C-alpha cells in the first residue's frame, strides 16, 4: 500500500475515533432545547459544493442527508452537537468532516474539509420552522 494511501486511511480512522469520542461526550448531557430541530443548508468550496438537511435531537445526535451537487453523489451525515452549540459531523464514509456551531438565531455554520485535506470550504444553514 502506498505511503500516501496509508496516511489517508490513518487520518480517516483518527477522525472517526474523534467523532465517536465527541459523540459520547455529547450524549452525556442533553443539549439546550433551542438547538433541537432540523437544519437545511449548503456547503461551498472550490472543489466541491452541495446541500444538507440535518436533524439534531435532544441528546445532541446529528443525522442527515444531502447531495454533492458538484460530484452528483448522495451524502449521508452523522455527528454530535455539544450543550454549548458547537458541533462536529461528517459524511458516514468519513471523507468529509464538518466543524462549526449553532448561534443564538438558530443558524448553523462552520468549515468543512476532506479527510485527506484535498478540499475545504464553508457551510451554513438555518433551522426549519414547522
C-alpha positions in Angstrom: 0.0 0.0 0.0 1.5 3.4 -1.0 2.5 5.7 1.9 0.1 8.4 0.9 -2.9 6.0 0.9 -1.8 4.6 4.3 -1.6 8.2 5.7 -5.1 8.9 4.4 -6.5 5.8 6.0 -4.9 6.6 9.3 -6.3 10.1 9.1 -9.8 8.8 8.4 -9.6 6.3 11.3 -8.4 9.1 13.6 -11.3 11.3 12.6 -13.8 8.6 13.2 -12.3 7.9 16.6 -12.5 11.6 17.4 -16.2 11.8 16.2 -17.0 8.7 18.4 -15.3 10.4 21.4 -17.1 13.7 20.8 -20.4 11.8 20.2 -20.1 10.0 23.6 -19.3 13.3 25.3 -22.3 15.0 23.8 -24.6 12.1 24.9 -23.5 12.6 28.5 -25.5 15.8 28.7 -28.7 17.0 26.9 -28.3 20.0 24.7 -30.2 23.3 25.0 -33.7 22.8 23.7 -33.3 25.7 21.3 -30.7 23.8 19.3 -33.1 20.8 18.7 -34.6 20.8 15.2 -34.0 20.3 11.5 -31.4 22.5 9.7 -31.3 23.0 6.0 -28.3 24.4 4.2 -25.4 24.2 1.8 -21.6 23.6 1.8 -19.4 25.5 -0.6 -15.8 25.0 -1.7 -13.6 25.3 -4.7 -13.6 21.5 -5.4 -17.0 20.5 -4.0 -20.3 22.0 -3.1 -23.8 20.7 -2.2 -26.6 20.6 0.3 -27.6 19.1 3.6 -30.6 18.5 5.8 -29.6 17.7 9.4 -31.8 16.7 12.4 -30.4 17.5 15.8 -32.1 15.6 18.7 -32.3 16.4 22.4 -29.2 14.3 23.2 -27.2 16.1 20.6 -27.2 13.3 18.0 -26.9 14.6 14.4 -28.2 12.6 11.5 -29.0 13.8 8.0 -28.6 13.5 4.2 -27.8 15.7 1.3 -26.1 15.8 -2.1 -22.8 16.7 -3.5 -24.1 18.8 -6.4 -20.6 19.1 -7.9 -20.0 15.3 -7.9 -23.7 14.3 -8.2 -23.4 12.0 -5.3 -25.9 11.5 -2.4 -24.4 12.0 1.0 -25.4 10.8 4.5 -24.2 12.6 7.6 -23.8 11.8 11.3 -22.2 13.5 14.2 -22.9 15.3 17.5 -23.8 18.7 19.0 -22.4 19.8 22.4 -24.5 21.5 25.0 -23.0 24.9 24.0 -24.0 24.5 20.4 -20.6 23.5 19.0 -20.8 20.6 16.6 -18.9 18.1 14.5 -20.4 15.9 11.8 -19.1 14.0 8.9 -20.3 12.1 5.9 -20.8 8.5 7.0 -17.9 7.3 4.8 -15.6 9.7 6.8 -14.4 11.6 3.7 -15.8 15.0 4.6 -15.6 16.5 8.1 -17.6 19.5 9.2 -17.0 21.5 12.4 -19.0 24.6 13.5 -21.7 25.8 15.7 -25.3 26.8 16.1 -25.8 30.5 17.0 -28.5 32.3 19.0 -30.6 32.8 15.9 -30.6 29.0 15.1 -28.1 29.4 12.2 -25.6 26.6 11.7 -22.2 27.5 10.2 -18.6 26.4 10.1 -15.9 24.9 8.0 -15.5 21.6 6.2 -12.5 19.7 4.9 -11.9 16.4 3.2 -10.2 13.8 5.4 -7.2 13.8 3.0 -7.2 17.7 3.1 -7.5 17.8 -0.7 -10.5 20.2 -0.5 -12.1 22.5 2.0 -14.8 25.2 2.3 -17.5 26.5 4.5 -21.1 25.6 5.3 -24.2 27.4 6.5 -27.9 26.9 7.1 -30.9 27.7 9.2 -33.3 25.8 11.3 -36.6 24.9 9.5 -39.7 26.1 11.4 -42.6 23.7 11.4 
